[in-house]
């Protein structure tokens, strides 16, 4: 198992098996406890160029995950990769970047899902098991709120993404649950200005190059994998 966590242009990888080789700008560390992990992370976060840090442990992987997430306030969000009937993909533009519609899972989403599961903590933040109906409810709500789409349906689960961000002195680790969705171009797109979204637009697959030039690194593998699987059907 490998978990990729994005921090701007750098990537932290947490793995439960040793790496086979190292590439340029890539550093490997075998986890032996909180101290050696913290030292490696402090040095990694001070680097100014894009790089990869891989921390691994075969026997103490759960301990590694728990030690890592304790450094952050944990956030769960959900969103969609939405296609219309013409095969175009829905994007929003916010904070100078092209993005996919998404937002935080709230208490009402959990209540609609039956009140379970509870908010994630260090024991289950990376867990892939269990019910995700709360994330499905949140994803449909957020996509509709941010873009104005009414005709929305979930067609399948997609890989989760993880990234780090800061607000003042507080550090956050966000997990986003993603879903493959169908929407309709007959619905009017209305960007949610109150959330800083200035554009909501359907983009043809053959025009994604301009999107990739101005989007987040954490989204590129997700979008490429969805496009590839769609084209192979």
C-alpha positions, 0 to 999 in steps of 0.5 A: 500500500502506498499513500501519496500526500501532496504538498504544493509540488512535493509528494510524501509517500507512505508505504508498507513495503521498502522501495526498489530504487530511488529516482532523482529528487527522491529520498527514502526513510525506513520508519523507526519511530516518531523522532526519525520521521519528524527529522526527515519531514522537517528537512523535507518541508524546508526544500524549495524545489519539488521532491519526493520523500518516501517513508516506509515500514513493513512491520509498523505501518499502522504506527507510522500512519498514526504518528503522521496524522497527529501532526495535523487537523484532519479534514474530510471532503468529497467531490466529483469528476462529472461528465455530460452527455457529450463526454465533456468534463466539468471544471471550476475556476477558483483562486487562480486554478482550475479545479474539480467541484468538491467541499467539506463533509458536514454533520448534516451529510453524516446525519442523512447517512444515518449518523455513521461513520463518525468523523475520522481520527488518527485511527481510521483517517486512511482506512479504505474499508467501511461505508462511504454514503456520507461522502456520496451525499456530500459530493452530490451536494457540493457539486450542485452548490458549486456549479448549479447542476441539478441533474446529477448521479453517481456512477462509481467510486474513484481513488481518494486524494490527500493534500496538506494546506495551512491557514495561519499557523494551523496545518491541515491534512485533507482527504477527498473522496471522489466519485465518477458522476454524470450531469447534463449540459441542459442544466445552467452552470452557476458558479458559487461566487460566495465560495470564490468560484468565478467560472464553472465550465464544461471542457472537452477531453481534447482541451484538457492540456490548458487545464493541466497547465493550471491545476493542482498536481494532486488532481492530475493522476485522478483526472488522467485515470478517469479519462483513460478508463472512460475512453477504453469503455 
